Amino acid sequence: MTAPTPCPAIAAFHQGAVSLAERATSDSRRRCILWIAGEWERAVSGAHLPPGACSSLRALISAESFAAYLTAARTGALRQRGSLRTPSGQRSERERISITRAIAEHAGILDHDLPEPGVVALVEPMTDDQWRAFWRTVNDPPAPSTHSSQREVKIRTAAVAGVVRETGLRISELAEQTVTDLEALDLSPHTRAAVRRWLALRAELVSRLRAGATTAAWVRVRTGTVNGKRLLAGLPCGPKALQTAHGDAVRETNARMTGAPGWTPAPTRPEQLRRSNANRRPAPKASGAASPDTATCAA
């Protein structure tokens, strides 16, 4: 079996990515930079780049090589898991372009023929009226017949929504928070009250674990199975669960408000909530509470 041809250029690219990652302002950004570096390495090992791309770092990040990398990435050929041929989205492409350009600029070899990051079309931010209706949904007393886990999800969702809107933190950044990080945030009285309700519930959920406490601020509210793995209530919860719960609550709000004069359905993505408040309270960087379970948390 023939050994793969060494590529000093990709080693230099990886070194630049690591240097850039060390200066990243959040763990999620750091992971994204290293994810892009991994894609470039797979582009080289999979022979997706043109001949001569490995001759130097400048050749590796040339316009021709960059175009070949993006083509392979768009088709899903550089994925490590999931469907290798599922097309990649616009947001991922924008990250690939901006991070690769940053690495090239850091190395002093930015080719001005490289593509610019495109602007991904987003739904308009949640309006104040939509926010008030959504806030009522997640804070209204539940019906007596409502299952306890549904009530608990709403308590968590209310706290998440208040924090996202007031601090501008992304859901991925929230998932990395510890309780200490959450308690240190500068929040309005109504969001502070929502956070207190969540922390009281969280303490109860975590106390049921036999394996000991976690420092993660956001935890599962019910036990379930994800990818064949049993995950207990009280274990750290990842971005996917928080996003899903937020979307469900927005859809409930839209259903409640259907037919109301002047009502426009609220956008369901947390990003639109994050962008809805011009008077954000800056949040300190999370100390990090990531766990192997956070990426697969679904409740």
DOPAMAR-750270 format. One record per residue (C-alpha): residue number from 1; residue in three letters; chain; y, z, x. Coordinates in Angstrom, 2 decimals. Each point is the difference from the previous one (the first is absolute). Last residue first. Layout:
BEGIN
   vexvex   lonu   doba     north        up      east
      NUM    ALA      A         Y         Z         X
...
END
This chain:
BEGIN
   vexvex   lonu   doba     north        up      east
      299    ALA      A     17.24     25.64    -34.29
      298    ALA      A     -0.98     -3.02      2.15
      297    CYS      A     -0.05      1.41      3.52
      296    THR      A     -1.50     -2.52      2.41
      295    ALA      A      2.72     -0.13      2.65
      294    THR      A      0.62      3.74     -0.22
      293    ASP      A     -3.60      1.05      0.66
      292    PRO      A      0.09     -0.36      3.79
      291    SER      A      2.93      2.44     -0.06
      290    ALA      A      3.71     -0.47      0.57
      289    ALA      A      2.15      3.11     -0.17
      288    GLY      A      2.93     -1.20      2.07
      287    SER      A      3.11      1.83      1.25
      286    ALA      A      2.04     -1.99     -2.49
      285    LYS      A      3.35     -1.30      1.25
      284    PRO      A      2.99      1.72     -1.57
      283    ALA      A      1.22     -1.32     -3.36
      282    PRO      A      3.46     -1.44     -0.65
      281    ARG      A      1.33      0.93     -3.48
      280    ARG      A      0.45     -3.25     -1.87
      279    ASN      A      3.19     -0.88     -1.84
      278    ALA      A     -0.65     -3.72     -0.63
      277    ASN      A     -2.99      0.81     -2.17
      276    SER      A     -2.16     -2.81     -1.35
      275    ARG      A     -1.56     -1.25      3.23
      274    ARG      A     -2.78      2.60      0.03
      273    LEU      A     -0.69     -0.64     -3.69
      272    GLN      A     -0.46     -3.71      0.70
      271    GLU      A     -2.28      0.86      2.93
      270    PRO      A     -2.08      2.25     -2.28
      269    ARG      A     -1.22     -3.14     -1.84
      268    THR      A     -0.18     -0.08     -3.80
      267    PRO      A      3.30     -1.65     -0.86
      266    ALA      A      1.55      1.34     -3.25
      265    PRO      A     -0.26     -2.09     -3.15
      264    THR      A      3.47     -0.86     -1.33
      263    TRP      A      1.23      2.12     -2.90
      262    GLY      A      3.23     -1.11     -1.71
      261    PRO      A     -0.93      1.48     -3.37
      260    ALA      A     -3.41      1.75      0.11
      259    GLY      A     -2.79     -2.34     -1.11
      258    THR      A     -2.42      1.05      2.74
      257    MET      A      1.24      3.28      1.50
      256    ARG      A     -3.26      1.91     -0.23
      255    ALA      A     -2.00     -2.93      1.36
      254    ASN      A      2.45     -0.44      2.89
      253    THR      A     -0.26      3.70      0.83
      252    GLU      A     -3.81     -0.14     -0.04
      251    ARG      A      0.18     -3.01      2.34
      250    VAL      A      2.28      1.98      2.31
      249    ALA      A     -2.46      2.92      0.01
      248    ASP      A     -2.92     -2.29      0.86
      247    GLY      A      1.98     -1.62      2.82
      246    HIS      A      0.83      3.40      1.51
      245    ALA      A     -3.62      1.14     -0.22
      244    THR      A     -1.17     -3.17      1.74
      243    GLN      A      2.57      0.30      2.78
      242    LEU      A     -0.89      3.66      0.65
      241    ALA      A     -3.72     -0.83      0.05
      240    LYS      A      0.49     -2.91      2.42
      239    PRO      A      2.27      1.97      2.33
      238    GLY      A     -2.64      2.54      1.05
      237    CYS      A     -1.06      3.39     -1.29
      236    PRO      A     -1.09      2.93      2.13
      235    LEU      A     -2.91      1.98     -1.50
      234    GLY      A      0.71      2.42     -2.85
      233    ALA      A     -2.28     -1.70     -2.51
      232    LEU      A     -3.13     -1.08      1.83
      231    LEU      A     -0.87     -3.41      1.39
      230    ARG      A     -3.56     -1.33     -0.32
      229    LYS      A     -0.47     -3.10      2.14
      228    GLY      A     -1.62     -3.15     -1.41
      227    ASN      A      3.15     -2.08      0.50
      226    VAL      A      1.98      2.63     -1.91
      225    THR      A     -1.74      2.64     -2.11
      224    GLY      A      1.94      2.55     -2.03
      223    THR      A      1.26      3.57     -0.18
      222    ARG      A      3.33      0.52     -1.69
      221    VAL      A      3.54      0.95      0.96
      220    ARG      A     -0.07     -1.56      3.47
      219    VAL      A      2.52      1.34      2.50
      218    TRP      A      3.61     -0.55      1.02
      217    ALA      A      1.68      2.44      2.40
      216    ALA      A     -2.79     -0.15      2.58
      215    THR      A     -0.47      3.34      1.83
      214    THR      A     -3.64      0.24     -0.99
      213    ALA      A     -1.80      3.21     -0.89
      212    GLY      A     -3.61      0.93      0.67
      211    ALA      A     -3.40     -1.65     -0.34
      210    ARG      A     -0.81      1.78     -3.24
      209    LEU      A      2.74     -1.74     -1.92
      208    ARG      A      1.12      1.73     -3.22
      207    SER      A      3.14      1.41      1.65
      206    VAL      A      1.23     -3.57      0.59
      205    LEU      A      0.27     -0.69     -3.73
      204    GLU      A      1.82      3.30     -0.75
      203    ALA      A      2.44     -0.51      2.87
      202    ARG      A      0.65     -3.56     -1.21
      201    LEU      A      0.83      1.26     -3.49
      200    ALA      A      2.64      2.40      1.38
      199    LEU      A      1.25     -2.72      2.36
      198    TRP      A      0.33     -2.45     -2.91
      197    ARG      A      2.04      2.38     -2.13
      196    ARG      A      2.23      0.78      2.97
      195    VAL      A      0.48     -3.73      0.66
      194    ALA      A      1.08     -0.58     -3.60
      193    ALA      A      2.49      2.89      0.27
      192    ARG      A      1.40     -1.46      3.25
      191    THR      A      0.34     -3.32     -1.79
      190    HIS      A      2.07      1.61     -2.76
      189    PRO      A      2.09      2.04      2.45
      188    SER      A      0.81     -2.96      2.28
      187    LEU      A     -1.91     -0.30      3.25
      186    ASP      A      0.63      0.56      3.71
      185    LEU      A     -3.54     -0.21      1.41
      184    ALA      A     -1.43      2.88      2.06
      183    GLU      A     -2.58      0.99     -2.62
      182    LEU      A     -1.60     -3.43      0.20
      181    ASP      A     -0.28      0.02      3.79
      180    THR      A     -1.47      3.53     -0.04
      179    VAL      A     -2.57     -1.08     -2.61
      178    THR      A     -1.04     -2.77      2.40
      177    GLN      A      1.09     -3.59     -0.44
      176    GLU      A     -2.01     -3.06      1.04
      175    ALA      A     -0.59     -1.23     -3.57
      174    LEU      A      3.76      0.17     -0.57
      173    GLU      A      0.51     -2.55      2.78
      172    SER      A     -2.40     -2.48     -1.62
      171    ILE      A      1.83      0.51     -3.31
      170    ARG      A      3.25     -0.97      1.67
      169    LEU      A      2.77      2.55      0.44
      168    GLY      A      3.36     -0.87     -1.56
      167    THR      A      0.92      3.70     -0.17
      166    GLU      A      1.15      0.45     -3.60
      165    ARG      A     -2.07     -2.67     -1.73
      164    VAL      A     -3.19      0.62      1.97
      163    VAL      A      0.23      3.79     -0.35
      162    GLY      A      0.61     -0.10     -3.75
      161    ALA      A     -2.81     -2.50     -0.54
      160    VAL      A     -2.50      1.99      2.09
      159    ALA      A      0.77      3.23     -1.87
      158    ALA      A     -0.34     -1.68     -3.38
      157    THR      A     -3.22     -1.73      1.09
      156    ARG      A     -1.58      3.30      1.11
      155    ILE      A      0.71      1.67     -3.35
      154    LYS      A     -1.12     -3.17     -1.77
      153    VAL      A     -3.32     -0.02      1.88
      152    GLU      A     -0.53      3.63     -1.00
      151    ARG      A      0.51     -0.78     -3.68
      150    GLN      A     -2.52     -2.83      0.26
      149    SER      A     -2.45      2.35      1.77
      148    SER      A      0.31      2.50     -2.86
      147    HIS      A     -1.03     -2.56     -2.64
      146    THR      A      2.65     -0.54     -2.68
      145    SER      A     -1.03      1.30     -3.46
      144    PRO      A      2.84      2.54     -0.12
      143    ALA      A      2.53     -2.82      0.57
      142    PRO      A      1.81      0.19      3.31
      141    PRO      A      3.38      1.76      0.43
      140    ASP      A      2.49     -2.67      1.12
      139    ASN      A      0.61     -0.11      3.76
      138    VAL      A     -1.65     -3.27      1.04
      137    THR      A      1.23     -1.89     -3.05
      136    ARG      A      3.48      1.53      0.03
      135    TRP      A      0.47     -1.11      3.61
      134    PHE      A     -1.04     -3.54     -0.94
      133    ALA      A      2.61     -0.14     -2.77
      132    ARG      A      2.71      1.32      2.35
      131    TRP      A     -1.04     -2.45      2.73
      130    GLN      A      0.06     -2.97     -2.36
      129    ASP      A      3.52      0.92     -1.10
      128    ASP      A      1.10      0.42      3.63
      127    THR      A     -1.44     -3.40      0.88
      126    MET      A     -3.19     -0.53      2.01
      125    PRO      A      0.67     -2.40      2.86
      124    GLU      A     -0.19     -3.75     -0.68
      123    VAL      A     -3.42     -1.55      0.58
      122    LEU      A     -0.42     -1.15      3.56
      121    ALA      A      0.11     -3.41      1.63
      120    VAL      A     -1.10      0.21      3.61
      119    VAL      A      2.80     -0.99      2.36
      118    GLY      A     -1.40     -2.08      2.81
      117    PRO      A     -0.36      1.38      3.52
      116    GLU      A      1.37     -2.65      2.35
      115    PRO      A     -2.38     -2.55      1.48
      114    LEU      A     -0.19     -0.39      3.79
      113    ASP      A      2.15     -2.81      1.38
      112    HIS      A      2.33      2.55      1.59
      111    ASP      A     -2.82      0.96      2.38
      110    LEU      A      0.34      3.70      0.86
      109    ILE      A     -1.04      0.52      3.61
      108    GLY      A      1.76      3.24      1.00
      107    ALA      A     -3.17      2.12     -0.35
      106    HIS      A      1.62      2.14     -2.73
      105    GLU      A      1.15     -3.22     -1.68
      104    ALA      A     -3.56     -1.30     -0.05
      103    ILE      A     -1.28      3.30     -1.43
      102    ALA      A      2.76     -0.01     -2.64
      101    ARG      A     -0.74     -3.63     -0.91
      100    THR      A     -3.67      0.89     -0.46
       99    ILE      A      1.01      2.95     -2.20
       98    SER      A      2.36     -2.02     -2.21
       97    ILE      A     -2.39     -2.94     -0.43
       96    ARG      A     -3.14      1.97     -0.72
       95    GLU      A      1.86      2.37     -2.33
       94    ARG      A      1.41     -2.96     -1.98
       93    GLU      A     -3.49     -1.45     -0.22
       92    SER      A     -1.39      3.24     -1.40
       91    ARG      A      2.73      0.03     -2.66
       90    GLN      A     -0.72     -3.58     -1.00
       89    GLY      A     -3.69      0.64     -0.67
       88    SER      A     -3.17     -0.92      1.86
       87    PRO      A     -2.55     -2.41     -1.44
       86    THR      A     -3.52      1.42     -0.57
       85    ARG      A     -2.30     -1.72      2.50
       84    LEU      A     -1.14      3.00      1.99
       83    SER      A     -0.72      1.99     -3.13
       82    GLY      A      0.17      3.67      0.90
       81    ARG      A      0.00      1.22      3.56
       80    GLN      A      1.15     -1.04      3.47
       79    ARG      A      2.40     -2.68     -1.20
       78    LEU      A      1.03     -2.80      2.35
       77    ALA      A     -1.34     -2.89     -2.10
       76    GLY      A      1.90      1.18     -3.09
       75    THR      A      1.36     -3.47     -0.70
       74    ARG      A      3.58      1.05      0.70
       73    ALA      A     -1.02      1.61      3.32
       72    ALA      A     -1.52     -3.22      1.36
       71    THR      A      3.11     -2.00     -0.92
       70    LEU      A      2.28      2.73      1.38
       69    TYR      A     -1.81     -0.04      3.36
       68    ALA      A      0.18     -3.82      0.22
       67    ALA      A      3.76      0.10     -0.72
       66    PHE      A      0.48      2.66      2.68
       65    SER      A     -1.87     -2.13      2.52
       64    GLU      A      2.26     -2.99     -0.63
       63    ALA      A      3.21      2.08     -0.08
       62    SER      A     -0.89      1.71      3.26
       61    ILE      A     -1.25      3.58     -0.09
       60    LEU      A     -3.10     -0.62      2.12
       59    ALA      A      1.83     -2.44      2.25
       58    ARG      A      2.66      2.61      0.80
       57    LEU      A     -2.71      2.61      0.59
       56    SER      A     -1.60     -2.32      2.53
       55    SER      A     -2.92     -2.38      0.43
       54    CYS      A     -1.78      1.35     -3.08
       53    ALA      A      1.52     -2.55     -2.39
       52    GLY      A     -1.12     -2.85      2.29
       51    PRO      A     -2.18     -1.65     -2.63
       50    PRO      A      1.21      0.68     -3.56
       49    LEU      A     -0.80      3.27     -1.83
       48    HIS      A     -2.81      0.69     -2.50
       47    ALA      A     -2.64      0.46      2.69
       46    GLY      A     -1.53      3.03     -1.75
       45    SER      A      0.60      2.28      3.00
       44    VAL      A      3.66     -1.07      0.17
       43    ALA      A      0.72      0.32     -3.73
       42    ARG      A     -1.95      3.28      0.03
       41    GLU      A      2.37      1.37      2.66
       40    TRP      A      3.00     -1.21     -2.01
       39    GLU      A     -1.35      1.78     -3.08
       38    GLY      A     -0.43      3.23      1.98
       37    ALA      A      3.63     -0.16      1.14
       36    ILE      A      1.05     -0.40     -3.64
       35    TRP      A     -2.01      3.12     -0.96
       34    LEU      A      1.59      1.87      2.92
       33    ILE      A      3.46     -0.72     -1.37
       32    CYS      A     -1.07      0.96     -3.54
       31    ARG      A     -1.48      3.29      1.20
       30    ARG      A      3.28      0.94      1.66
       29    ARG      A      1.95     -0.91     -3.13
       28    SER      A     -2.26      2.26     -2.10
       27    ASP      A      0.33      2.79      2.58
       26    SER      A      3.76     -0.06     -0.35
       25    THR      A      3.09     -0.63      2.14
       24    ALA      A     -1.69     -2.34      2.48
       23    ARG      A      0.90      0.50      3.68
       22    GLU      A     -3.60      0.47      1.14
       21    ALA      A     -0.98     -3.01     -2.07
       20    LEU      A      2.30     -2.27      2.01
       19    SER      A     -1.60      1.10      3.28
       18    VAL      A     -3.47     -0.45     -1.51
       17    ALA      A      0.95     -3.48     -1.19
       16    GLY      A      1.33     -0.95      3.43
       15    GLN      A     -3.25      1.14      1.64
       14    HIS      A     -1.96     -1.99     -2.58
       13    PHE      A      1.99     -3.13      0.82
       12    ALA      A     -0.59      0.53      3.73
       11    ALA      A     -3.74      0.31     -0.64
       10    ILE      A      0.21     -3.11     -2.19
        9    ALA      A      1.58     -1.92      2.89
        8    PRO      A     -2.70      1.08      2.45
        7    CYS      A     -2.57     -1.95     -2.04
        6    PRO      A     -3.49      0.29      1.48
        5    THR      A     -2.45     -2.74     -1.07
        4    PRO      A     -2.71      1.39     -2.26
        3    ALA      A     -3.37      0.53      1.68
        2    THR      A     -2.50     -2.84     -0.45
        1    MET      A     -3.36      1.06     -1.46
END
